[in-house]
Amino acid sequence: MKPACLAIIWLATSAIITSAASPQELAPRVPVESDRELFEAFALERPELGAVKAAVDAKDFAAAKSALLAHFRQRRAPVWFLNWWEKPLQQTNPPPALIEAAEAILAHQFKSASAAVRFEGRIDWQYLPSKLPDGMPDYQVPLVLYINRFTWWRDVLGPAYWTTGNESYAREWAAQVADWTARNPAASVFNEQATPSPWRRLTAAFSTTMWIYGLNYFLQSPAVTPDTIGAFFKALIQKARFTIRNPDEANRRLVQLEAVHAVATCFPELRDAARWRQWALDETERFIATEMYPDGALKELAPGYQSVAIASLRNMVALAAANDAPLRYTFRDALARATEYLAGILLPNGTVPAFGDTWAPAYVAPELLRTLEFYPPEKGERRREQLRYMITLGREGEPPASASTAAPWAGTYVMRGLGRTNITARAYAENIPAGAGWRRTDVALAFRAGPFGTEHQHEDKLSFVLYGFGSHLLDEMGVYSNSPGFWRSYFGSTITHNTVMVDGLGQNRRARPASWTTARPLEGKWISNDAFDFASGVYDDGWGPQNLQTVTQRREIFFAKPDYWVLHDLLSGSGEHTYEALFHWLPPNTVEVHDQTKVCFSSNANRPNLAIYPVDADVQVEVLRGWQRVPHDPQSARQGWFSPGLQKIDPAPCTVIRRRGPAPQVIESILLPALPRDTPDIAAQRLTVTDAGNRPLWRTEVCALRIYTRAGVDLYVNDLRAENVTAAQPLPKRISAGRFGTIEFSGKLLFIRLNASEQPLVVRHAGGAPPSRNGRVIEPVQR
């Protein structure tokens, strides 16, 4: 059957088949416990299964399996991403590492995330080497997942067979199919406490497509017998039925729907294939409508896991297209939006910020690039080429109009700029090259100001990561493990993120489900132009286990392109408190604090540096590295730890800027990246500000700074009384700017870049009327 014929079948059936049936109706029974039940799952009335039907009618199931095997070796449609008849006729020279890995599998030796096991004799498919603190088995151990997800069929055993023709690999595959099917009876209903590892929901679904890969790698081998094909379909049918009856959530749901869609598309011979396929498509559309924000972010808001969902959605679109049964625009649009979101938050090294449970480094660019093949023409060729530029970090495609990006539903903002190789040589008349901000040597800050998310959450609202000149300067501190425990909780808490703690207490959005999602985008929190970017967000969901509501944090970040960031933390509320702004460095950094200025800086010879400059000297600044309040107490408070991988911890510097006093208070800092062996050099002076009645405005009301860098002087004003970028009402004020004179301004933001003669080269503002001096609007001088 040609793929075009399959498309006709699907189109004809979809007119009469709907997924109104419940999962129980679509899969009334999960186990396949006999050959009779196996063949009852096939539509034996199909003409191409005539020989199978005749044998089943005669109750000769051995002959029926022989006929079924012959049928699948004869047909050439539907197609998979690789097909058994495409096996190279000539052997090639495989990489030694591939053969070494394949031989390890023959020896039943498995390795994942630094853990390894070798089974003497048969594989223990229900291998569980560790327990949780409550004594229950730990089903999240990566090695346990690896064994039953069968990626090594697709990535190791199959390629080794195709490149060498060594039948021992095919015999091993056939033996594993028979052994797994015989020794792992299907579960019908998932139970978090009791369902064995082969039938965990994500494992059952994810492994389904790996089994289809396995069949296509080995089907032509004489090692694959009628009994092999019988065991294969018993397992595959059970996996599909189990997946239909046991829905999962978040990205895992799309993995499930991909699995059912794959089985139904590849094996229309199954009696329920048409209904299963339609159900998978309908459920996917329902998922898109309910779990994806308009800006393309999935509601779980964990970028690394969104790439898993993108892969599943892309595979569904690709498989349908390969079989001439393209899916509706809804699918391609969702794939495009999800791709645009991740592409938009990429850092200049091709990773996404490791927000939530994202395991770093999360290089998602290859998966995103594959999705562009299915980018809808309706969205425009130019936009696709802009995405290609973003994903390939400027190697291909067309630069986007703006380097900085905003996702207002997810609340994720990324400020990008050219990575200057020498700030002292800045020429004010220079032209920033097109595409600046997307190359490895550029700079970027990613800010998280949106909802908590529905899965893989960390208590990290208003946190950020900072990248510069090829390195992560301030970063997430890791995940440690997906299994419950002290360190898992530690790395998911506020204490390991670049945000603020109040009285030693962190955020607690987990206790407030209303904060997990949003019904509307953030508005008035973002602005981007050629001179600066600005973003802001608010945390008001309470602190500590009791969700104490005494303090609200508003964080505002200003990026003076492309050199430095100004960070404002306004703490409002009642009572006296201790406020701590945290800044987490990766372990290789050497970090110091200057006693007089309180500037915290790195002094690295072989990696980029960073200065954290507190605007006010009346703060306490310290660096904690591998700190533990009570030594040898496993539950003691800690700070300054980094998890580089599964169940690993290393000491890492954490800068703490601390202020104590009655609310409101403000902590303001300037972040300046620099190249290796270069000491970041920046300073700031507060300017006096008065309102229309000549009343002095406090630093908790307006921040007005004269900022000195090696390249010159900038004047910067941020009216903290205005919560949005565009002030709802004018806020008149007068700023005494030294030699430059007195500035009159009524808006939210003002940025003026001066030359050596105190003449304005750049003048940009947000909100209110344009700034004036001596009654005249301030205009930049001609360059």
Secondary structure as GFF3:
##gff-version 3
##sequence-region A 1 783
A	DSSP	alpha_helix	3	14	.	.	.	ID=ss1
A	DSSP	alpha_helix	23	26	.	.	.	ID=ss2
A	DSSP	alpha_helix	35	40	.	.	.	ID=ss3
A	DSSP	three_ten_helix	47	49	.	.	.	ID=ss4
A	DSSP	alpha_helix	50	57	.	.	.	ID=ss5
A	DSSP	alpha_helix	61	74	.	.	.	ID=ss6
A	DSSP	three_ten_helix	84	86	.	.	.	ID=ss7
A	DSSP	alpha_helix	96	106	.	.	.	ID=ss8
A	DSSP	beta_strand	109	112	.	.	.	ID=ss9
A	DSSP	beta_strand	115	118	.	.	.	ID=ss10
A	DSSP	alpha_helix	142	149	.	.	.	ID=ss11
A	DSSP	alpha_helix	151	152	.	.	.	ID=ss12
A	DSSP	pi_helix	153	157	.	.	.	ID=ss13
A	DSSP	alpha_helix	158	164	.	.	.	ID=ss14
A	DSSP	alpha_helix	167	183	.	.	.	ID=ss15
A	DSSP	three_ten_helix	197	199	.	.	.	ID=ss16
A	DSSP	alpha_helix	201	218	.	.	.	ID=ss17
A	DSSP	alpha_helix	226	245	.	.	.	ID=ss18
A	DSSP	alpha_helix	250	266	.	.	.	ID=ss19
A	DSSP	alpha_helix	273	291	.	.	.	ID=ss20
A	DSSP	alpha_helix	303	322	.	.	.	ID=ss21
A	DSSP	alpha_helix	329	344	.	.	.	ID=ss22
A	DSSP	alpha_helix	365	371	.	.	.	ID=ss23
A	DSSP	three_ten_helix	372	374	.	.	.	ID=ss24
A	DSSP	three_ten_helix	377	379	.	.	.	ID=ss25
A	DSSP	alpha_helix	381	391	.	.	.	ID=ss26
A	DSSP	beta_strand	405	407	.	.	.	ID=ss27
A	DSSP	beta_strand	412	417	.	.	.	ID=ss28
A	DSSP	three_ten_helix	423	425	.	.	.	ID=ss29
A	DSSP	beta_strand	443	448	.	.	.	ID=ss30
A	DSSP	beta_strand	464	468	.	.	.	ID=ss31
A	DSSP	beta_strand	471	474	.	.	.	ID=ss32
A	DSSP	alpha_helix	486	492	.	.	.	ID=ss33
A	DSSP	three_ten_helix	494	496	.	.	.	ID=ss34
A	DSSP	beta_strand	500	502	.	.	.	ID=ss35
A	DSSP	three_ten_helix	509	511	.	.	.	ID=ss36
A	DSSP	three_ten_helix	513	515	.	.	.	ID=ss37
A	DSSP	beta_strand	526	528	.	.	.	ID=ss38
A	DSSP	beta_strand	532	539	.	.	.	ID=ss39
A	DSSP	beta_strand	551	560	.	.	.	ID=ss40
A	DSSP	beta_strand	564	573	.	.	.	ID=ss41
A	DSSP	beta_strand	576	584	.	.	.	ID=ss42
A	DSSP	beta_strand	591	593	.	.	.	ID=ss43
A	DSSP	beta_strand	600	602	.	.	.	ID=ss44
A	DSSP	beta_strand	609	614	.	.	.	ID=ss45
A	DSSP	beta_strand	620	625	.	.	.	ID=ss46
A	DSSP	beta_strand	627	628	.	.	.	ID=ss47
A	DSSP	beta_strand	638	639	.	.	.	ID=ss48
A	DSSP	beta_strand	641	642	.	.	.	ID=ss49
A	DSSP	beta_strand	650	651	.	.	.	ID=ss50
A	DSSP	beta_strand	653	662	.	.	.	ID=ss51
A	DSSP	beta_strand	665	674	.	.	.	ID=ss52
A	DSSP	beta_strand	682	686	.	.	.	ID=ss53
A	DSSP	beta_strand	688	691	.	.	.	ID=ss54
A	DSSP	beta_strand	702	709	.	.	.	ID=ss55
A	DSSP	beta_strand	712	719	.	.	.	ID=ss56
A	DSSP	beta_strand	733	736	.	.	.	ID=ss57
A	DSSP	three_ten_helix	738	740	.	.	.	ID=ss58
A	DSSP	beta_strand	742	745	.	.	.	ID=ss59
A	DSSP	beta_strand	749	754	.	.	.	ID=ss60
A	DSSP	beta_strand	760	766	.	.	.	ID=ss61
A	DSSP	beta_strand	772	773	.	.	.	ID=ss62
A	DSSP	beta_strand	776	777	.	.	.	ID=ss63
###
